[in-house]
């Protein structure tokens, strides 16, 4: 199932999946897996062919992950924009589905 997510946060994001990962504003990033890294003058870092897991921390972090088998976990405060199909849970409450249409979640 193909999905894409844009997260803007102050805190920590843990993710895994297969696809393309873009990150900007991170203070620390730890990646386990594969992907060709490319840095842009705008401050964005792209990992093409990303396949694995990452932990990203910072105060003004932006993360985009487009691909398949995406799993995201965020701690702190921010906003997630989800599109594709999947499920999400906020504060450990009941899992909610979203499909096709854009879903914006503030946490």
KADAWO-V689680 format. One record per helix or strand. SS is the DSSP state (A for helix, B for strand). FROM is the first residue (numbers start at 1). LEN is the number of residues. If there is no record, write none. Layout:
SS,FROM,LEN
SS,FROM,LEN
This chain:
B,2,23
B,28,12
B,45,44
B,96,4
B,103,4
